[in-house]
């Protein structure tokens, strides 16, 4: 399934609340989702939904901060790879228990030289 790229934002807002996890995941992959939808999906109960939105460059910093503490390492890895992730979040993720998360911190262009990975 793939949601049409020209789907209007009001329809995406409705679909973002769908009971079907697959639909919410697809909304998370949509190129034109709004910040409000990102915030909603960033707090989704399904880990895959959170994973799909954690890499979005327009994800609000407070939500990136929350997702950086997600229980699932792959969501934290996506935050570490996000070009909008702040230095302070990257510093915290540089000490993550998962090596894939630390690897993405090292690859992130926002990482200051002082952050050892």
DSSP file (Angstrom, degrees, kcal/mol; ACC not computed):
  #  RESIDUE AA STRUCTURE BP1 BP2  ACC     N-H-->O    O-->H-N    N-H-->O    O-->H-N    TCO  KAPPA ALPHA  PHI   PSI    X-CA   Y-CA   Z-CA
    1    1 A X              0   0    0      0, 0.0     2,-0.4     0, 0.0     0, 0.0   0.000 360.0 360.0 360.0 140.9    0.0    0.0    0.0
    2    2 A X        -     0   0    0     25,-0.0     2,-0.3    28,-0.0     3,-0.1  -0.956 360.0-128.2-145.3 125.2    1.2    3.5   -0.7
    3    3 A X        -     0   0    0     -2,-0.4     4,-0.0    23,-0.1    20,-0.0  -0.545  39.7 -99.6 -75.1 135.2   -0.8    6.6    0.0
    4    4 A X    >   -     0   0    0     -2,-0.3     3,-2.1     1,-0.2    -1,-0.1  -0.269  24.9-133.0 -54.5 129.7   -1.1    8.9   -3.1
    5    5 A X  T 3  S+     0   0    0      1,-0.3    -1,-0.2    -3,-0.1    27,-0.1   0.714 105.1  57.0 -60.8 -19.7    1.5   11.7   -2.8
    6    6 A X  T 3  S+     0   0    0      2,-0.0    -1,-0.3     3,-0.0     2,-0.2   0.298  73.6 131.9 -95.5  11.2   -1.2   14.3   -3.8
    7    7 A X    <   -     0   0    0     -3,-2.1    25,-0.1     1,-0.1     5,-0.1  -0.453  64.3-113.1 -61.7 128.2   -3.4   13.3   -0.8
    8    8 A X    >>  -     0   0    0     -2,-0.2     4,-2.0     1,-0.1     3,-0.8  -0.289  19.0-116.2 -66.1 149.7   -4.5   16.5    0.9
    9    9 A X  H 3> S+     0   0    0      1,-0.2     4,-2.5     2,-0.2     5,-0.2   0.862 113.1  58.8 -55.3 -41.9   -3.3   17.2    4.4
   10   10 A X  H 3> S+     0   0    0      1,-0.2     4,-1.4     2,-0.2    -1,-0.2   0.877 108.2  46.7 -58.8 -34.4   -6.8   17.1    5.9
   11   11 A X  H <> S+     0   0    0     -3,-0.8     4,-2.7     2,-0.2    -1,-0.2   0.898 109.9  53.1 -70.9 -40.5   -7.2   13.6    4.6
   12   12 A X  H  X S+     0   0    0     -4,-2.0     4,-2.2     1,-0.2    -2,-0.2   0.877 105.3  55.7 -60.6 -36.9   -3.8   12.6    6.0
   13   13 A X  H  < S+     0   0    0     -4,-2.5     4,-0.4     2,-0.2    -1,-0.2   0.896 109.7  45.7 -62.6 -40.0   -4.9   14.0    9.4
   14   14 A X  H >< S+     0   0    0     -4,-1.4     3,-1.4     1,-0.2    -2,-0.2   0.936 113.5  48.7 -66.6 -46.5   -7.8   11.6    9.3
   15   15 A X  H >< S+     0   0    0     -4,-2.7     3,-1.7     1,-0.3    -2,-0.2   0.804 100.0  66.4 -65.4 -29.1   -5.7    8.7    8.2
   16   16 A X  T 3< S+     0   0    0     -4,-2.2    -1,-0.3     1,-0.3    -2,-0.2   0.689 103.2  47.7 -66.0 -16.9   -3.1    9.4   10.9
   17   17 A X  T <  S+     0   0    0     -3,-1.4    -1,-0.3    -4,-0.4    -2,-0.2   0.317  84.1 130.9-102.7   6.1   -5.8    8.5   13.5
   18   18 A X    <   -     0   0    0     -3,-1.7     6,-0.1     1,-0.1    -3,-0.1  -0.238  63.1-131.1 -61.3 147.4   -6.8    5.3   11.7
   19   19 A X  S    S+     0   0    0      4,-0.1     2,-0.6     5,-0.0    -1,-0.1   0.752  86.3  90.7 -69.4 -23.6   -7.0    2.1   13.8
   20   20 A X     >  -     0   0    0      1,-0.2     4,-1.8     2,-0.0     3,-0.5  -0.646  67.4-154.1 -81.5 118.5   -5.0    0.2   11.3
   21   21 A X  H  > S+     0   0    0     -2,-0.6     4,-2.6     1,-0.2     5,-0.2   0.862  92.5  60.1 -58.9 -38.4   -1.3    0.5   12.1
   22   22 A X  H  > S+     0   0    0      1,-0.2     4,-2.1     2,-0.2    -1,-0.2   0.886 105.0  48.7 -60.1 -39.3   -0.3   -0.1    8.4
   23   23 A X  H  > S+     0   0    0     -3,-0.5     4,-2.2     2,-0.2    -1,-0.2   0.922 110.7  49.7 -68.0 -43.1   -2.2    3.0    7.4
   24   24 A X  H  X S+     0   0    0     -4,-1.8     4,-2.0     1,-0.2    -2,-0.2   0.892 110.0  52.2 -63.2 -37.7   -0.6    5.1   10.1
   25   25 A X  H  X S+     0   0    0     -4,-2.6     4,-1.2     2,-0.2    -1,-0.2   0.927 108.8  50.1 -61.5 -44.5    2.8    3.8    9.0
   26   26 A X  H  X S+     0   0    0     -4,-2.1     4,-0.8     1,-0.2     3,-0.4   0.881 107.7  52.8 -63.2 -38.4    2.0    4.9    5.4
   27   27 A X  H >< S+     0   0    0     -4,-2.2     3,-1.0     1,-0.2    -1,-0.2   0.908 105.2  56.5 -61.7 -40.2    1.0    8.3    6.6
   28   28 A X  H 3< S+     0   0    0     -4,-2.0    -1,-0.2     1,-0.3    -2,-0.2   0.782 107.2  48.7 -61.5 -27.6    4.3    8.5    8.3
   29   29 A X  H 3< S+     0   0    0     -4,-1.2    -1,-0.3    -3,-0.4    -2,-0.2   0.597  84.2 116.1 -85.8 -12.7    6.1    7.9    5.1
   30   30 A X    X<  -     0   0    0     -3,-1.0     3,-1.0    -4,-0.8   -26,-0.1  -0.317  65.3-138.2 -62.8 136.7    4.1   10.5    3.2
   31   31 A X  T 3  S+     0   0    0      1,-0.2    -1,-0.1    25,-0.0   -26,-0.1   0.692  95.6  47.6 -70.2 -17.9    6.3   13.3    1.9
   32   32 A X  T 3  S+     0   0    0    -25,-0.1    -1,-0.2   -27,-0.1     2,-0.1   0.037  72.5 141.4-115.3  27.3    3.9   16.1    2.8
   33   33 A X    <   -     0   0    0     -3,-1.0   -24,-0.0    -6,-0.1     2,-0.0  -0.450  48.2-121.8 -74.6 145.6    2.8   15.4    6.3
   34   34 A X     >  -     0   0    0     -2,-0.1     4,-2.4   -25,-0.1     5,-0.1  -0.269  21.1-108.1 -80.1 166.8    2.4   18.4    8.5
   35   35 A X  H  > S+     0   0    0      1,-0.2     4,-2.6     2,-0.2    25,-0.2   0.876 120.4  56.7 -61.3 -38.6    4.2   19.1   11.8
   36   36 A X  H  > S+     0   0    0      1,-0.2     4,-1.9     2,-0.2    -1,-0.2   0.905 108.6  45.8 -61.4 -41.4    0.9   18.4   13.7
   37   37 A X  H  > S+     0   0    0      2,-0.2     4,-3.0     1,-0.2     5,-0.3   0.905 110.8  53.6 -67.9 -41.0    0.7   14.9   12.1
   38   38 A X  H  X S+     0   0    0     -4,-2.4     4,-2.5     1,-0.2    -2,-0.2   0.917 109.0  48.9 -58.8 -43.4    4.4   14.3   12.8
   39   39 A X  H  X S+     0   0    0     -4,-2.6     4,-0.7     2,-0.2    -1,-0.2   0.902 112.9  47.8 -63.8 -40.1    3.8   15.1   16.5
   40   40 A X  H >< S+     0   0    0     -4,-1.9     3,-0.9    -5,-0.2    -2,-0.2   0.949 116.2  42.2 -65.5 -48.4    0.8   12.8   16.6
   41   41 A X  H >< S+     0   0    0     -4,-3.0     3,-1.6     1,-0.2    -2,-0.2   0.794 105.0  65.3 -71.7 -27.4    2.6    9.9   14.9
   42   42 A X  H 3< S+     0   0    0     -4,-2.5    -1,-0.2    -5,-0.3    -2,-0.2   0.752 106.5  44.0 -64.6 -22.6    5.8   10.5   17.0
   43   43 A X  T << S+     0   0    0     -3,-0.9    -1,-0.3    -4,-0.7    -2,-0.2   0.212  86.9 135.7-103.1  13.6    3.8    9.6   20.0
   44   44 A X    <   -     0   0    0     -3,-1.6     6,-0.1     1,-0.1    -3,-0.1  -0.240  60.4-130.7 -63.4 150.1    2.1    6.6   18.4
   45   45 A X  S    S+     0   0    0      4,-0.1     2,-0.5     5,-0.0    -1,-0.1   0.713  87.8  85.2 -73.4 -20.5    1.9    3.3   20.4
   46   46 A X  S  > S-     0   0    0      1,-0.1     4,-1.8    -5,-0.1     3,-0.3  -0.723  71.4-149.1 -87.8 125.9    3.3    1.4   17.5
   47   47 A X  H  > S+     0   0    0     -2,-0.5     4,-2.4     1,-0.2    -1,-0.1   0.839  96.0  56.2 -63.5 -33.6    7.1    1.3   17.3
   48   48 A X  H  > S+     0   0    0      2,-0.2     4,-2.3     1,-0.2    -1,-0.2   0.867 104.8  52.2 -68.4 -34.5    7.1    1.1   13.5
   49   49 A X  H  > S+     0   0    0     -3,-0.3     4,-1.3     2,-0.2    -1,-0.2   0.944 111.7  46.1 -63.9 -46.7    5.0    4.3   13.2
   50   50 A X  H  X S+     0   0    0     -4,-1.8     4,-1.5     1,-0.2     3,-0.3   0.905 111.4  53.6 -61.4 -40.6    7.5    6.1   15.5
   51   51 A X  H  X S+     0   0    0     -4,-2.4     4,-0.5     1,-0.2     3,-0.3   0.911 105.7  53.0 -58.8 -45.0   10.4    4.7   13.5
   52   52 A X  H  < S+     0   0    0     -4,-2.3    -1,-0.2     1,-0.2    -2,-0.2   0.782 115.7  38.7 -66.4 -27.3    9.0    5.9   10.1
   53   53 A X  H >< S+     0   0    0     -4,-1.3     3,-1.6    -3,-0.3    -1,-0.2   0.641  93.7  83.1 -97.6 -14.3    8.6    9.5   11.4
   54   54 A X  H 3< S+     0   0    0     -4,-1.5    -1,-0.2     1,-0.3    28,-0.2   0.732  92.1  50.5 -63.8 -21.7   11.8    9.8   13.4
   55   55 A X  T 3< S+     0   0    0     -4,-0.5    28,-0.3    -3,-0.2    -1,-0.3   0.506  78.3 120.2 -93.6  -4.5   13.9   10.6   10.3
   56   56 A X    X   -     0   0    0     -3,-1.6     3,-1.9     1,-0.2    28,-0.1  -0.444  59.8-144.0 -66.3 124.3   11.7   13.4    9.0
   57   57 A X  T 3  S+     0   0    0      1,-0.3    -1,-0.2    -2,-0.3    -3,-0.0   0.747  98.2  55.4 -61.5 -24.1   13.7   16.6    8.8
   58   58 A X  T 3  S+     0   0    0      2,-0.1     2,-0.3   -24,-0.0    -1,-0.3   0.259  75.4 128.9 -94.5  14.4   10.7   18.7    9.8
   59   59 A X    <   -     0   0    0     -3,-1.9     5,-0.1    -6,-0.1   -24,-0.1  -0.531  69.3-108.5 -66.2 128.4   10.1   16.7   13.0
   60   60 A X    >>  -     0   0    0     -2,-0.3     4,-2.3   -25,-0.2     3,-0.5  -0.283  21.9-121.4 -60.6 143.3    9.9   19.3   15.9
   61   61 A X  H 3> S+     0   0    0      1,-0.2     4,-2.7     2,-0.2     5,-0.2   0.876 110.4  56.3 -56.0 -43.3   12.9   19.3   18.2
   62   62 A X  H 3> S+     0   0    0      1,-0.2     4,-1.7     2,-0.2    -1,-0.2   0.892 110.3  46.2 -58.5 -36.1   10.8   18.4   21.3
   63   63 A X  H <> S+     0   0    0     -3,-0.5     4,-2.9     2,-0.2    -1,-0.2   0.882 110.3  52.5 -73.5 -36.8    9.5   15.3   19.6
   64   64 A X  H  X S+     0   0    0     -4,-2.3     4,-1.9     2,-0.2    -2,-0.2   0.906 108.1  52.7 -60.7 -39.8   13.0   14.4   18.4
   65   65 A X  H  < S+     0   0    0     -4,-2.7     4,-0.3    -5,-0.2    -2,-0.2   0.911 111.5  45.4 -61.0 -42.9   14.1   14.7   22.0
   66   66 A X  H >< S+     0   0    0     -4,-1.7     3,-1.5     1,-0.2    -2,-0.2   0.926 112.9  49.4 -66.0 -45.3   11.3   12.3   23.1
   67   67 A X  H >< S+     0   0    0     -4,-2.9     3,-1.7     1,-0.3    -1,-0.2   0.769  98.4  68.3 -67.5 -25.2   12.0    9.8   20.3
   68   68 A X  T 3< S+     0   0    0     -4,-1.9    -1,-0.3     1,-0.3    -2,-0.2   0.670 103.1  46.8 -66.5 -15.3   15.7    9.9   21.2
   69   69 A X  T <  S+     0   0    0     -3,-1.5    -1,-0.3    -4,-0.3    -2,-0.2   0.208  83.9 138.8-108.0  13.0   14.7    8.1   24.4
   70   70 A X    <   -     0   0    0     -3,-1.7     6,-0.1     1,-0.1    -3,-0.1  -0.227  60.7-126.8 -58.9 146.9   12.5    5.6   22.6
   71   71 A X  S    S+     0   0    0      4,-0.1     2,-0.6     5,-0.0    -1,-0.1   0.723  92.2  77.4 -68.8 -20.6   12.7    2.0   24.0
   72   72 A X  S >> S-     0   0    0      1,-0.1     4,-1.6   -25,-0.0     3,-0.9  -0.815  72.8-148.8 -98.3 124.5   13.4    0.7   20.5
   73   73 A X  H 3> S+     0   0    0     -2,-0.6     4,-2.7     1,-0.3     5,-0.2   0.814  94.1  61.8 -61.1 -33.1   16.9    1.2   19.3
   74   74 A X  H 3> S+     0   0    0      1,-0.2     4,-1.6     2,-0.2    -1,-0.3   0.838 104.0  49.0 -68.5 -29.3   15.9    1.5   15.6
   75   75 A X  H <> S+     0   0    0     -3,-0.9     4,-1.9     2,-0.2    -1,-0.2   0.919 111.7  48.8 -69.9 -43.8   13.8    4.6   16.4
   76   76 A X  H  X S+     0   0    0     -4,-1.6     4,-2.4     1,-0.2    -2,-0.2   0.879 108.4  55.4 -61.7 -36.8   16.7    6.1   18.3
   77   77 A X  H  X S+     0   0    0     -4,-2.7     4,-1.5     1,-0.2    -1,-0.2   0.903 105.9  50.7 -61.9 -41.5   18.9    5.3   15.3
   78   78 A X  H  X S+     0   0    0     -4,-1.6     4,-0.9     2,-0.2    -1,-0.2   0.867 109.4  50.6 -65.8 -36.0   16.6    7.2   13.0
   79   79 A X  H >< S+     0   0    0     -4,-1.9     3,-0.8     1,-0.2     6,-0.2   0.923 108.5  52.6 -64.2 -43.4   16.8   10.2   15.3
   80   80 A X  H 3< S+     0   0    0     -4,-2.4    -2,-0.2     1,-0.2    -1,-0.2   0.816 112.1  45.9 -62.1 -30.1   20.6   10.0   15.2
   81   81 A X  H 3< S+     0   0    0     -4,-1.5    -1,-0.2    -5,-0.1     2,-0.2   0.604  86.0 111.5 -87.0 -12.8   20.5   10.0   11.4
   82   82 A X    X<  -     0   0    0     -4,-0.9     3,-1.6    -3,-0.8   -26,-0.1  -0.440  64.8-143.8 -67.8 127.1   18.0   12.9   11.2
   83   83 A X  T 3  S+     0   0    0    -28,-0.3    -1,-0.2     1,-0.3   -26,-0.1   0.656  98.8  56.3 -67.0 -13.1   19.7   16.0    9.8
   84   84 A X  T 3  S+     0   0    0    -29,-0.1    -1,-0.3    -5,-0.1     2,-0.1   0.465  76.0 121.1 -95.8  -2.0   17.6   18.2   12.1
   85   85 A X    <   -     0   0    0     -3,-1.6    25,-0.1    -6,-0.2   -24,-0.0  -0.420  64.0-122.2 -66.5 133.1   18.7   16.5   15.3
   86   86 A X     >  -     0   0    0     -2,-0.1     4,-2.5     1,-0.1     5,-0.2  -0.229  16.4-111.3 -75.1 162.7   20.4   19.0   17.7
   87   87 A X  H  > S+     0   0    0      1,-0.2     4,-2.6     2,-0.2     5,-0.2   0.891 117.3  54.7 -59.0 -42.0   23.9   18.7   19.1
   88   88 A X  H  > S+     0   0    0      1,-0.2     4,-1.6     2,-0.2    -1,-0.2   0.894 109.6  46.2 -64.7 -38.2   22.6   18.1   22.6
   89   89 A X  H  > S+     0   0    0      2,-0.2     4,-2.5     1,-0.2    -1,-0.2   0.921 112.2  51.3 -67.5 -42.8   20.5   15.2   21.4
   90   90 A X  H  X S+     0   0    0     -4,-2.5     4,-1.7     1,-0.2    -2,-0.2   0.885 105.9  55.6 -61.3 -38.3   23.4   13.8   19.4
   91   91 A X  H  < S+     0   0    0     -4,-2.6     4,-0.4     1,-0.2    -1,-0.2   0.913 110.4  45.3 -60.5 -41.9   25.6   14.1   22.5
   92   92 A X  H >< S+     0   0    0     -4,-1.6     3,-1.3     1,-0.2    -2,-0.2   0.917 112.9  49.7 -66.9 -42.7   23.2   11.9   24.5
   93   93 A X  H >< S+     0   0    0     -4,-2.5     3,-2.0     1,-0.3    -1,-0.2   0.731  94.5  73.8 -70.2 -21.0   22.8    9.4   21.6
   94   94 A X  T 3< S+     0   0    0     -4,-1.7    -1,-0.3     1,-0.3    -2,-0.2   0.718  99.2  47.9 -63.7 -18.9   26.6    9.1   21.3
   95   95 A X  T <  S+     0   0    0     -3,-1.3    -1,-0.3    -4,-0.4    -2,-0.2   0.216  83.9 136.8-103.6  13.0   26.5    7.2   24.6
   96   96 A X    <   -     0   0    0     -3,-2.0     6,-0.1     1,-0.1    -3,-0.1  -0.247  61.2-128.1 -62.2 148.5   23.6    4.9   23.5
   97   97 A X  S    S+     0   0    0      4,-0.1     2,-0.5     5,-0.0    -1,-0.1   0.722  89.3  81.7 -68.4 -21.7   24.0    1.2   24.3
   98   98 A X     >  -     0   0    0      1,-0.1     4,-1.9   -25,-0.0     3,-0.3  -0.746  69.7-150.6 -94.1 129.3   23.3    0.3   20.6
   99   99 A X  H  > S+     0   0    0     -2,-0.5     4,-2.4     1,-0.2    -1,-0.1   0.810  96.0  58.8 -68.1 -29.7   26.2    0.5   18.2
  100  100 A X  H  > S+     0   0    0      2,-0.2     4,-1.9     1,-0.2    -1,-0.2   0.876 106.2  49.2 -66.8 -36.0   24.0    1.2   15.2
  101  101 A X  H  > S+     0   0    0     -3,-0.3     4,-1.8     2,-0.2    -2,-0.2   0.946 112.5  47.0 -64.9 -48.4   22.7    4.3   17.0
  102  102 A X  H  X S+     0   0    0     -4,-1.9     4,-2.1     1,-0.2    -2,-0.2   0.870 108.6  56.3 -62.1 -36.8   26.2    5.4   17.8
  103  103 A X  H  X S+     0   0    0     -4,-2.4     4,-1.4     1,-0.2    -1,-0.2   0.914 107.1  48.3 -60.4 -44.1   27.2    4.8   14.2
  104  104 A X  H  X S+     0   0    0     -4,-1.9     4,-1.3     1,-0.2    -1,-0.2   0.838 107.6  55.5 -68.6 -31.8   24.5    7.1   12.9
  105  105 A X  H >< S+     0   0    0     -4,-1.8     3,-0.6     1,-0.2     6,-0.2   0.939 107.3  50.5 -60.9 -45.1   25.6    9.8   15.4
  106  106 A X  H 3< S+     0   0    0     -4,-2.1    -2,-0.2     1,-0.2    -1,-0.2   0.821 112.5  46.8 -63.0 -31.4   29.1    9.5   13.9
  107  107 A X  H 3< S+     0   0    0     -4,-1.4    -1,-0.2    -5,-0.1     2,-0.2   0.664  86.4 106.8 -84.0 -17.8   27.7    9.9   10.4
  108  108 A X    X<  -     0   0    0     -4,-1.3     3,-1.5    -3,-0.6   -27,-0.1  -0.452  65.4-145.3 -69.5 128.2   25.5   12.9   11.3
  109  109 A X  T 3  S+     0   0    0      1,-0.3    -1,-0.2    -2,-0.2   -26,-0.1   0.670  96.6  62.9 -68.8 -16.5   26.9   16.1    9.8
  110  110 A X  T 3  S+     0   0    0    -25,-0.1     2,-0.3     2,-0.1    -1,-0.3   0.572  75.8 113.1 -82.0  -9.1   25.6   18.1   12.9
  111  111 A X    <   -     0   0    0     -3,-1.5     2,-0.1    -6,-0.2   -24,-0.1  -0.467  66.6-133.6 -68.4 123.4   27.8   16.1   15.2
  112  112 A X    >   -     0   0    0     -2,-0.3     3,-1.9     1,-0.1    -1,-0.1  -0.416  20.2-113.7 -73.4 156.3   30.5   18.4   16.7
  113  113 A X  T 3  S+     0   0    0      1,-0.3    -1,-0.1    -2,-0.1    -2,-0.1   0.760 113.4  67.4 -60.6 -25.0   34.0   17.1   16.7
  114  114 A X  T 3  S+     0   0    0      2,-0.1     2,-0.8     1,-0.0    -1,-0.3   0.657  78.2  93.6 -73.2 -14.0   33.9   17.0   20.5
  115  115 A X    <   -     0   0    0     -3,-1.9     2,-0.4   -10,-0.1   -24,-0.0  -0.715  67.4-155.2 -83.8 114.2   31.4   14.2   20.5
  116  116 A X              0   0    0     -2,-0.8    -2,-0.1     1,-0.1    -4,-0.0  -0.740 360.0 360.0 -89.2 132.9   33.3   11.0   20.7
  117  117 A X              0   0    0     -2,-0.4    -1,-0.1   -22,-0.0   -11,-0.1   0.357 360.0 360.0-122.3 360.0   31.5    7.9   19.3
